[in-house]
Amino acid sequence: MDAFDPRLPAASACVLLVCAAVSLAAQSGAPAPLPQDRIRVGVELVTTTATVRDGRGQFIASLGPQEFEIYEDGVRQTLVTFSLTQGGRTFTPARAPQASPGILLPEARPSPNGEGRVLLIFVDDSHLEASQTPRVRDLFRKISQRLIHQGDLFGILSTGPSSIAIEMTYDHRRLAEAERKIVGNGLTPTDIIDTPAGGQGPAEVRHRVHVAFSTAYDIVGRLAEIRDRRKALIYISNGYDLNPFADERQTREVERSGDDRLDPFAKQNNFSDADLASQLSELTRAATRANVTIFTVDPRGLTAGSDISQPVDQVAYQRYVSRTQDTLRVLAEQTGGRAIVNRNDFDKALDSIDAETSDYYVLGYYSSNPDPAKRRRTIEIKVTRSGARVHHRTEYVLKR
């Protein structure tokens, strides 16, 4: 599957509105080319971010381009662009700061329009239950306070009735505006079980998943137009399952029909799993192509069982939670991010995301592999300095 066909035109219009400003804001922020750069025709520059830390977990800000080795499918590549961003401020090799005790004092504060982070907060309220609304708003407030800083370019978009579509801005007042509008509208376990199913499972479940992936895919596609800036997608959702509570739905369907021989869900599970895996794969491939890191956040936190108002089997509920959280892990891990699931204290997790998106290197190279049929390319980055550990995305996939 190479593209999605959104069913909600309004969502696509919002995506266009949110992302149009990003392209305009990114025009002046390219890193300086290294001396070996040269003009090429028909070859796309591959850029990737890398976070380098020492044994104590401290970011190493004194590396030069000669200390990096970058490999694609095991073949050494020639580094042609290089920049360092520390504390949200970008430095070229000519003015890269040296590691020294005391306060870092750059020569001048860079223009926020050309440097720094690009953060897009994606509130998938169609997969956040109404009862979770206070918890989601509290999480959003923490994101506003701990993750979005002065000089960050950010946008906010929702998929459902919250109707949030805030174009890219530096104005922190828009965060409070979005927080007040957040309302969960996800299906509860009882809603899912009571919904009549078609030949491919619950139609409403499939539609909501399709809209969420379509919107996220469009966001990533337009973020691809931005070069040489850290691009993070903060993805707030309970995750996805195209065949939830299959046994419970089958029992309910038998009760409705009165036919105990009815087995409408016998072949749905494998089909639904394959369909969901395909959609996850396509979104993560698009994100790696665009060098967008996805950080997923499940506001449910630690779950001991379903809400008292939801009389469902606890084993089935835990299986449902596990399956949906697995999709959030895939989105994060396959794009070089991290999944915040099964935790009630979000402060440390948000601080770690802040550190990863504030301190990093941007490396660029032209792939030496001329074979367009080789679509999936692995990336490995090494640092020659002793004791340095590198975190980076491990692959990207060419468009068909």
N, C-alpha and C positions, 0 to 999 in steps of 0.2 A: 504494500500500500504506500503510494508516494505522496498522496495529498488527501486532505479531508474536505468534506463538503458540508459546512456548518448549516444547521437547520434554523439558526436564529440569525437573520441578517443584522439585527441590532447589535449583536455581540461582535460581529466582524467590523461593523462601523465604529464601535468603541475601540477596537484594537487599532484600527487605522488612526483614530484620533490620538490615542495614547502614544503610539510609536512614531508618528510623523515628526514630533518635536525632537525625538532622539536623534534622528538622522541629521537634522539641522544643527543640533548642539554638538555633534561629534566632529564637525568639519576641521577644527583647528587643533585636535589633540593627538596627532600621530607621533610616534617616537622617532628619534633621529636614526637615519640609516647608517649602518656601519660602512667602513671604507670599501668593502668588497661588494657592495650592492651595485647592480647594473640593470639596465632596462631589459625587460622581457616582454614578449607578446604572447598572449593566450595561456599564460601560466598564472594560477592564483596563488597569492601569498598565503601561507599557512601560519596563523598566529596561535599561540597558546600561552597561558599563564602558568607560573610556577611559584610555589611558596617554599622557601628554603629556611630550615631551622637547625639550630645546633642541638647538642645532646640534652640541654636544659629546656628545650622547647622555645628558645628565643629566636626571633626572626633575624637572619643575617643580612644586613643591608649594605655590606661593603664589597660584594662580589662584582667582578668585571665580566664583560662578555667573553673574554678568553678563558674564563673558569667554567664555562658551560659547554657541555657536549650534548647534542641532540641527535637522536637516531629515529629514522622511520623504517619500520620493518627490518630493523637491525643494521641499516645502512646509515653511516654518518652523514649528516646534512650540514650545509654551510649556513651559519647564522648571519642574517642580513639586517635585521632590526632588533633593537634592544632598548629597554627602558626599565626603570625601577620606580615603583610607587610605594611610598612609606607614609603611613598615617594619612592616606588619601591624597598625598602630594606627589606628583610625578617628577622624576628627574631623568635627564638624559645622561649619557656617559660623561659629557663635558662638565656637568655640574652635579654628579652623583655624590651624596654625602659620604664622608668617611666615618667608620665606626669609632666613636670616642665617647668618653664619659661626659655627663652633663646634658644640656638641652640641645636638641637639633634645631639649628637656625638656618633655614634656607635663605638664599640671596634675596628672593622676592616671592610673595605668595602667587602661585600660578592662577591664571584665569579659570574660574570654575566651569566655564563653558567648554573648555577644551581638555580638561584633565579631571581625574578623580573617578569615582565609582558611578555606575549606572545600576540602580536597583529597581526592580519591578515587583510589587507585591500582588500576588494573585490569590484572591479570596474566592475559593470554590464553594460558595455558600449553598449550591445545590447538593453538596456532599458534606454539609455540616447541619446536624439536627437542630431544630428550633430550641430545644432545651439546653443546647451548648452555647447559645448566643452570649450570655454574660461571660462565660469562660473565653470565648473567641475574642470578645471585645477587650478583655483584660490582657490576653496574649498580644493583640494588636497594639495596645498601649505600651507594652513592654518593648515591642519592635520599634515603635516610634521613639522611645526614650533611649534604648540601648544600641540600636542598630543604625538608625537614620541620623546622620550628623550634618552639621553646617557644611555646605558645599557639595553634598550628595545630590545627584540628579535622580529623582524617583518618580514612579507612577504607580497607580493603584487601579486594579480592575477586578470586577466580580463577574460570576457567571449567571447569577439568579436574581431574585427580587430585591437584593440590596441595591442594585442599579448603581454601582460605583464605577465611574469611568473618569479618572483624574489623569489628565495628560501630564507628560513629564515636566516636572517643576522643581524648584529649590525652596518653595514656600512651605514651611513646616506647619502652617495653619491648616493646610489641606488634610493633614493626618487626623486631626481632631474631627474634622468634617466627615471623613470616611469612617472613623470609629463609630460615630453616632448612627450611621446608616446600616451597619452590619446586622443582618438578621439571618439566622440559619434557616434553611428550607429543605434539608435533606430528608430522605425517607427513613422512617423508623423501622426496626425489625418487623413490627406488626403491620406497617404499611406494605412492606415487601411481601410478606407472607399472604396477606389478604388480596393482593393485586392479581387478577387473572393473568396467566402467562400465555404467550403465543408459542409458535414453533421454535423460536430462538430464545426463549426465556422471557422474563418480565419486560415488556416493551418500554415502560417508563424508565426502568433501570438502565436499559441500553441507550435510550435517548439522552439521559442526563450524562452518562459517561461519554457519549459521542460529542455532546456540546462542550464538555470540559476539555477533552483532548483537542478538539477543533480550535477552541480559543487559545489554549496554550501553544499549539502548533503555529498559529498565526503570530502570536507574540514573539516566539523564538525566531520565526522567519524574518520578521522586521528588525529584531535586534541584531540579526546577522549583518545588517548594513553598517553597523558601528564597528570600527576597527580600533584595536590597540587601547581599549579601555576594559576594565574589569566589569563584566556583565553578570549580575546575579539575579536569579528568579526565586523569590521567596514564595513558596508554594504551600498555602494553608488549606488542608483538606483532610478528610477521614480516609481517603484512599478508595479503591475500586474493586468490585467483584461483579462480574456479569452473570453469575449463577449463584446468588446468595440464598442460603437457607433452602437448598434444593429438596431435602427430605421433608421439611416442614411444609413447603409449598405443595409438594405432591400429596401429602396427607390432606391438606385443605382442599385440593382439587378433587380428591376422591370423595370427600364429604359433600362437596357441592353437587357432584354428578351422581352420587349414589352407586357408582360402578367401581367395585374394589379391584377390578382387573385393570383399571386405567393406569398407564405408566407413561405419562407424557414427557417425563424428564430423563428417560433412559439414556438418550444420546446428546443431551444438551451440554453436559459438563465438559467433555473433551472439546466440543466446538467452541464453547464460551471461553475456555482457557486459552485456546489457540488464538481466538480473535483478540482477547485482551493482551496477550503477549505481543501480537502484531502491532497493536496501537502503541503499547509502551515502547517497543523497539523503534518504531518510526519517530516518535517524539524524542527519544534520547539520541537517535542518530542526527536529527535536525539540530538538537542542542549542541552536540559535539562539533558539528560542522560550523555552527555559529559561535563557538567558543563561549557558550552560555552555561554557567554553573547553576544547577538547580539544588536549592536547599528546601527540603520538604519538612513541614511541621504538622503533626497531628495533635490538635488541641485536646483530644480526649484524655491524654495523659495515661497514667496507670489505670487499667480497668479491671476491677474484680468481678464484674458481671454486668448484665444489662440493667437498665433503669427499672425501678419497681413497677413502673407503669407499663412495662413491656414484658408480658408473660411468655417468654421464650425459653427454650432449653439452654442452660448455661454452657454446656459443652458446645452446642451449635453456635452460640453467640461468640465464645472465645475463638472458635474456628473462623468465624466471619471476621472478627477483629484482626486475627493473624494474617488472613489472606489480604485484607485491604491494606494493612501496614506493609506487607511485602511489596506491594506495588509502589508505595512511597519510597521504600529502600532502593528499588530498582531505578527509579527516576533520579535519585540522588547519587547513588554509587556509580552509575554508568556515565554521569556527567562531571565527576570529580567533586561533587558536593557531599553533603551528609544529611541523614534523615534523623529528625528529632521525634522519636516515637517512644512510647512506654516510659514517659517521665513527667513528673508534675512540676519540677523546678526548671523553668525555661531560661532563667537568667544566665547560668554558665554556658548553656548551649548557644544562646544568642551572642554572648561575648566571644565565643570561639568563632562563630560565623563572622562577626565584626572583624576579628583579627585576620582571618583568612582573606577577607575581601578588602582589607585596608593595606596590607603589606604583601607585595608580590612583585615578580618580574614578568615582563611581557617579552616573549621571544618570537621572532618571525623567521621563516625560511621558505624557499621555493623547493617543492618536492623534486627529488631527482628521479622519481619513478615515472616514466613516460606512459605507462600502461593504464589507460582509463578504465579497463575492465577490472583492475584491482581496486575495488571500491572501498573495502575496509582496510585502513592503514593504522598500524600500531605506532605509538609514540613512546619513546623512552628518553628521559632527560637525566643526565649525570652532572655532578659538580665535582671538580677536582680537589676542592678544599677538604681536608681531612675532617671527619666528624659531621659533615653537613648532610642533612636528610631532605629530600626533595618530594613535594606533593604536587601532582599535576594530573591532567587528564591523560588517559592511557591510549586513546584511539580517536579517530574520526572517520567518517564515512562520506565518500563523494556522492553527489547527486546522481541519479540515473541519467 
